Amino acid sequence: MTKTYNFSAGPSSLPQEVLRQAQMELLDFKGSGMSVMEISHRGSWYKDLQAETIELIRQLLQLKLSQQPIFMGGGASLQFTLVPLNLAQGRKCYYLNSGSFAKQAMLAAQKLAKQFSVTAEELATTETIGYVSLPKFDSTTVDPTAAYVHFTSNNTVEGTAWPTLPKVTSVPLVADCSSNIMSVNYPYHDLALFYAGAQKNLGIAGVTLVVIDRSLIDVVSPESDVPGVMLDYRTQIEKDSVYNTPPVFAVYMLNLMAKWVYAQGGVLAMEQQCQAKSGVLYDYLDASTLYFNNVEKSDRSINNVTFTTGNPDLDQQFVKSAAVEGLVSLGGHRSVGGMRASLYNAFPMDGVRALIDFMENFRKDHS
């Protein structure tokens, strides 16, 4: 039977040991006689699980005491609206437009302009050149009274990533870290707020990790018109993420993934492994006569490696032929085409080598 390697940008690969642990506890969670999907979010089993998960996140990301992790639904896409809704009513906020999802976050904020007096400005962008590099900006142009500067740490569609945090000293820095959280050893304690959908490096779809520095919430006017209790960050903080029934199984899987990352040596070890995996593939691409990656080398993502042959028909043939060999989900995002190999924390080096072997055979057949 052909071994399958999942290159999907999300939901993505999970470690075999994590899946086996979930399988083992599926019918009986910690001697409760119930599945983890059946336990009450008000009971001690879940409370202990959530508390342990939050402590693991604090340790792995080296958070400050003032930074509060909470669990929410709706994916990162919901946060595109909740961030400006909670933080920028009657104020200005800035966006670094570095890719498709970064732009979506900015557009979501701009939709709040009339009803909630949010002024969302584009600080810098590389959209006109196809997002092949990260935008550069002058931090002195940032209004010091602004609510925040938002950036997307890793651009899954285009294959770019911020190797270090953007240098913004005058206002809070907010980040969508969905596709490289725990793969890059950022100083997460320097972020005023960051969020990440779990389905890439943190587990499965259904829960979004949001980490908020409580000092950020303290400066928000109590009169801010956040419609609905559920959309207010203060509610989620005060109710410890259980104002309503949380996605228990998704939090459980996040717990297992956090333990797995810890056992591998933590975030720095994950970063080194992802650098090694992507480095092998980038080296092959740079030497290839058939495939190419057009991203500025200094801005390349270590999690999402994009490439193409330059021939859309040949690209489609590549993706189909690769799937037959067990190399699945290599198609690029529908908006850009080409190919994309997503190498998140759980993806093995053996899969990268198998891909390169296939690429070389495909090249010989189609030179």
Secondary structure, 3 states (H helix, E strand, C coil): CCCCEECCCCCCCCCHHHHHHHHHHCCCCCCCCCCCCCCCCCCHHHHHHHHHHHHHHHHHHCCCCCEEEEEECCHHHHHHHHHHHHHCCCCEEEEEECCHHHHHHHHHHHCCHHHHCCEEEEEEECHHHCCCCCCCCCHHHCCCCCCCEEEECEECCCCEECCCCCCCCCCCEEEECCCCCCCCCCCHHHCCEEEEECCCCCCCCCCEEEEEEHHHHHCCCCCCCCCCHHHCHHHHHHCCCCCCCCCHHHHHHHHHHHHHHHHHCCHHHHHHHHHHHHHHHHHHHHHCCCCECCCCHHHECCCEEEEECCCHHHHHHHHHHHHHCCEECCECCCCCCCEEEECCCCCCHHHHHHHHHHHHHHHHHCC
